[in-house]
Amino acid sequence: QVQLVESGGGLVQPGGSLRLSCAASGFTLEYYAIGWFRLAPGKEREEISCISSSSHVPHHIDSVKGRFTISRDDAKNMGFLEMNNLKPEDTATYYCAAKEACYMDVPGYVEYWGKGTSVTVSS
């Protein structure tokens, strides 16, 4: 059974931090780039971060650069997204994905999707 499962979401105050995890099973995540997407109410889905499969080069869009850090642990078959200094506009459902490569916001390069984890940033 091929599966990606996100965890670590929840309610956090502005300025707080969360660490999201993406656990893969049924396939070897090492051979895929890992992308993180988010979907907020009334907005389009956007890819915010990606880390490559070979050189592990990270990429973040400008709105999260300096606040979010993407990483991976191939020995654990997992990916992570460390989110710091969270803002209300970060409120969304966050999805991880196994991708062929880090071509941002190109759905055709996604092989597997997770079901998502909810993040709410509010006072």
Salt bridges, closest charged atoms under 4 A:
GLU46 OE2 - ARG38 NE 2.81
GLU47 OE2 - LYS99 NZ 2.62
ASP62 OD1 - LYS65 NZ 3.23
ASP74 OD2 - HIS56 NE2 3.11
ASP74 OD1 - ARG72 NE 2.88
ASP90 OD1 - ARG38 NH1 2.91
ASP90 OD2 - ARG67 NH1 2.73
